[in-house]
């Protein structure tokens, strides 16, 4: 019969009630989470071979904006006065 548990603080702690006589030989094997291992391998590969900005944009379907209307924010800049903005920066210096 197989038992499950976790390794914690130098001791293997079984799930639930498990009772063996003291000195009973036990065999164990760690369970490897393959999805976690795959994620670690992918992260390691990306860290060593980072994609370019162009590759990231292509992967994510990002394309250049033709106008602010495309992002629905044109109204945010409707009252924006560039000259006033530049004056405020100069005044703060």
C-alpha positions as CSV (number, residue, x, y, z in Angstrom):
1,X,0.0,0.0,0.0
2,X,1.2,3.5,-0.8
3,X,1.0,6.4,1.7
4,X,1.3,10.1,1.0
5,X,2.7,12.8,3.1
6,X,5.0,15.8,3.2
7,X,8.6,16.4,4.2
8,X,8.8,19.2,6.8
9,X,11.6,20.2,9.2
10,X,13.6,17.1,8.5
11,X,10.7,14.7,9.1
12,X,8.4,12.9,6.7
13,X,4.9,13.5,8.0
14,X,2.2,11.2,6.6
15,X,-1.3,12.3,5.7
16,X,-3.8,10.9,8.2
17,X,-3.2,8.3,10.8
18,X,-0.4,5.9,9.9
19,X,1.1,3.7,12.6
20,X,4.2,1.4,12.2
21,X,6.3,-0.1,14.9
22,X,9.4,1.9,15.7
23,X,12.3,0.9,13.5
24,X,10.1,-0.2,10.6
25,X,12.1,0.3,7.3
26,X,10.3,2.7,5.0
27,X,10.9,3.5,1.3
28,X,9.9,6.8,-0.1
29,X,10.1,8.8,-3.3
30,X,9.4,12.5,-3.8
31,X,6.4,13.3,-6.0
32,X,7.5,15.8,-8.8
33,X,4.9,18.2,-10.0
34,X,5.6,18.1,-13.8
35,X,3.6,21.4,-14.5
36,X,5.8,23.2,-11.9
37,X,9.0,21.7,-13.5
38,X,7.8,22.8,-17.0
39,X,7.2,26.3,-15.7
40,X,10.6,26.5,-14.1
41,X,12.2,25.2,-17.4
42,X,10.3,27.8,-19.4
43,X,11.2,30.6,-17.0
44,X,14.9,29.6,-17.1
45,X,14.9,29.5,-20.9
46,X,13.3,33.0,-21.0
47,X,15.8,34.4,-18.5
48,X,18.7,33.1,-20.7
49,X,17.0,34.0,-24.0
50,X,14.7,37.0,-23.5
51,X,12.5,37.8,-26.5
52,X,12.9,41.2,-28.2
53,X,10.2,43.8,-27.9
54,X,9.2,43.1,-31.5
55,X,8.7,39.4,-30.6
56,X,6.7,40.2,-27.5
57,X,4.5,42.6,-29.5
58,X,3.9,40.0,-32.2
59,X,3.1,37.3,-29.6
60,X,0.6,39.6,-27.8
61,X,-0.9,40.9,-31.0
62,X,0.2,44.5,-30.3
63,X,0.2,46.9,-33.2
64,X,1.1,50.6,-33.5
65,X,-1.6,53.1,-32.6
66,X,-2.8,55.2,-35.5
67,X,-4.6,57.7,-33.3
68,X,-5.7,58.1,-29.6
69,X,-9.2,57.3,-30.7
70,X,-8.1,53.7,-30.9
71,X,-7.7,53.5,-27.2
72,X,-10.7,55.5,-26.4
73,X,-8.7,58.1,-24.5
74,X,-8.8,61.1,-26.9
75,X,-11.3,62.8,-24.6
76,X,-8.8,62.7,-21.8
77,X,-6.5,65.0,-23.7
78,X,-9.2,67.3,-25.2
79,X,-8.5,70.0,-22.6
80,X,-4.7,69.4,-22.5
81,X,-2.7,72.6,-23.1
82,X,0.9,71.7,-24.1
83,X,2.2,75.2,-23.6
84,X,0.7,75.4,-20.1
85,X,2.3,72.0,-19.3
86,X,5.8,73.2,-20.5
87,X,5.4,76.5,-18.5
88,X,4.6,74.5,-15.4
89,X,7.7,72.4,-15.8
90,X,9.9,75.4,-16.3
91,X,8.4,77.1,-13.3
92,X,9.2,74.2,-11.1
93,X,12.9,74.2,-12.1
